[in-house]
Structure formats: C-alpha cells, structure tokens
Amino acid sequence: MDRRELGAGTRVVRAARSLPPGDGRPVVPPLVQSVAFAYDSASEQDAVFGNERAGYVYGRYGTPTTAALEAALAELEGAEATTCFVSGMAAIAAAVDACALAAGGRVVAQEDCYGQTRALFERWSRERGADIVFVDTTDQAAVERALRARPTRLLYAEAIANPLLRVNDVVALAALAGRHGAALAIDATFATPVLLRPAKLGAAIVIQSLTKYLNGHGDVMGGAVSGSKDLARAMRERTILDGGYLPPHEAWLVIRGMRTLALRVERQCVTALEVARHLSGHPKIGAVRYPGLPDHPQHDLATRQFGGRYGGVVSFQLRDDTKEAAFRFLDSLDLAASATTIGDLFTEVLYPPISSHRRLPADERRRLGITDGFLRLSVGIEDPEDILADIDRALERV
Ligand SMILES: Cc1ncc(COP(=O)(O)O)c(C=O)c1O
C-alpha cells in the first residue's frame, strides 16, 4: 500500500522539532525548552536512562541548558560538579536531607543562619525528630563542643550570615568538621564565588541561592549545590524524585545574569563600604554591622578570607530601636525598594522581623541581635551618591 501524504494536522505537529543544520556555533548557549528527548534506538535510550552513557531523557533528569549552567557554576566554584534546583531553599533541603538527615545523621547548624533555613531545620526537628542543634559557628570552641557531644554528619554554616553578617572561618570549620568525621556545608550566597570559593577551602558542599547575586536581576529563582561527583549523583536523585530541578528557561536567564557577576559584585562591595562608613557616623543610627568596618568582630578574618572585599549587604540598627521607626524609614525610601531579597541590581531594604525572621520567636530573634529597629540593606549598582541621599532622606524622617 502506498504511503499517503501526511495530513496538515500531522505536518504542523511534526514541524520544527529541531533546528535546521548549519555551520557556526552560537556564542550564547541555546535555550532548549524540550521536556523530552527522542532516540532513534531504544537501546541507546536504555543506556542513557541507566546512566551508562551521557544524554538527556526528561526535564527532571537534566536539560542541556541547565547542564550548561551547572558546568559554568562548577568551574566558578572550583568544584567537581553542580546541581541546580528551583530555589535556594530547594537546594538547601536536598543537600541537608541527602547528606545527613535521610540516613538519621545529626546536623550542627549556625544559629543565626537565614531565617527560613532555620525554620526548615526546626520543622524537621519537630516533625521528623531530626537531630539538629544550633550553635554560634563563629565560636570555634562552641562548635567543637557540639561536634564532640554526639557523632555528627554535617556542619552547616553561611559564609556571611543573613542578616547579622557574621563571618565564618571556612578553613577552621572544615578542619573542625573533618576532625569529627562531619562534612562541612557552606551557604555562600552572600559571599558569591567572587569573594569566596568554599570548595577550595575544604567545604564538601557549597550552596548558592541563584536568586541573589548570581542571577542578579531579580527575575529568576534558583539554587545550586556544588561539590563532588558523588554529591551530584545524590542531588540528581533528589531532582528526579522530589522534582525540584531548575527548568531551562530559568537556567538560561541565570547564565545571562551571571556574566556580569564580577562587575556587579566589585561595584556593590565598594558602594557598600561607603554606605557602611556613612551610616557609622550618622546620629540616627545606633549600630552598623558590616564586615568591612574595623569594629566588626570578624573584620580581620573577612579581610583575609575575601581578599579585601566585604560583600554588598550592610545591616544596621536605628538609634530609635523600634518597629515604628523601622516602618517610617522603609516608607520614606524613594530610590531603594522595600523588598525581600538581596543581590539585585537595585538597592533593596528588608525588615527581617516581619519577613525572613518572622517565624522565629521574638525573644530568640532579639537574643541573636535582630532587634526591633534592625534593617538589612542590599546595595545595588545605582550611583553611590544617589543611594546615600536616599538613605539620608529616609533617616531624616525617622
Ligand atoms: C543566605 C541565603 N540562603 C538561601 C536563601 C534561600 O534562597 P531562595 O530564596 O532562592 O530559596 C536565602 C534567601 O534569602 C538566603 O539569604
């Protein structure tokens, strides 16, 4: 029987399923949105599903565009491999669960880590009976005591902690963890790979919220876990079964944003230091926390660890240390956005008690140093004079 010509319905469905062949490599990686990947040979497909050969099968297993981002991040971090997730929180959840909790392992975590990370760990303790203890990770004797108390799988800390900006000594923590048979996980979101490459300093697991500096444009959420190839295999298991893999369009945008990471961060560090110095002398300010100021408790460590740059976030406490004063400050900002993120092109100010640290009991929040007049400012790439003028105008109204 003659093969009939294809009908219009079939033609449109089959049309443009791949790009026409032609010479020349694109200078920007293509955005491959395809969820599924077709094979001419079932045995070839079998080999890819079975991890006997490299390839793509389905969106949760890996996509060429997300893989391009993963390769770039691994190189940036100086790690063997990177796996990308739909958010920083998804990356943290996957890494901590797979590397410790799923096997009943204990975690020693930084007490003043990002509020939602702490809330997640506390929820796991409550709901799953997870053994997670919180310590001041800048106090090495306290960390040692916590590690010595019971066998521990994971020591978890942030390079520059959100929002108090305490700086952790990654080399010292890696040595401590190693002595007690634990792996060190560092969330380096505030430091970025421009200031710090924790994988090169002994951290087994490096976490980034791609939502922040790496993308930098405030239009994508994403997270990354970097480390060994074994870690990447464990993380891939998570993306396949838990479903938190970073889709290609987001990956493509992060690749684009990431190209200016070093330029943005260098400028933000310079402006942030200027802002911190300015705030230090301001009569309406009670205290400034910035690793670049000589009175910061880990200033020397920060200078050593980050090569003379201190990040783009400045935290401060109003002299009138009240919620009303904080609200007046936020409502008086004109240029800076009162918004809950960091690391964007735009200057953004956050009031942690109503946002990132809302779930933390008020007493514990204040004990950590997040008082009622505490604000966190993420410096953008606007002209520094305009950022300072905006802050001064808002402070006048406090
Ligand atoms: C230090 C740190 N880690 C992780 C996260 C979570 O990232 P995401 O918002 O992309 O889930 C945040 C978010 O603010 C953060 O500040």
The ligand as a Gaussian input file, in Angstrom:
#p B3LYP/6-31G(d) Opt

LIG

0 1
 C       21.711000      33.002000      52.716000
 C       20.505000      32.514000      51.998000
 N       20.449000      31.229000      51.644000
 C       19.377000      30.730000      50.989000
 C       18.292000      31.512000      50.690000
 C       17.105000      30.914000      50.012000
 O       17.144000      31.176000      48.652000
 P       15.817000      31.237000      47.756000
 O       15.061000      32.444000      48.172000
 O       16.369000      31.264000      46.372000
 O       15.042000      29.983000      48.040000
 C       18.313000      32.864000      51.037000
 C       17.162000      33.722000      50.716000
 O       17.101000      34.873000      51.099000
 C       19.455000      33.371000      51.720000
 O       19.515000      34.648000      52.094000

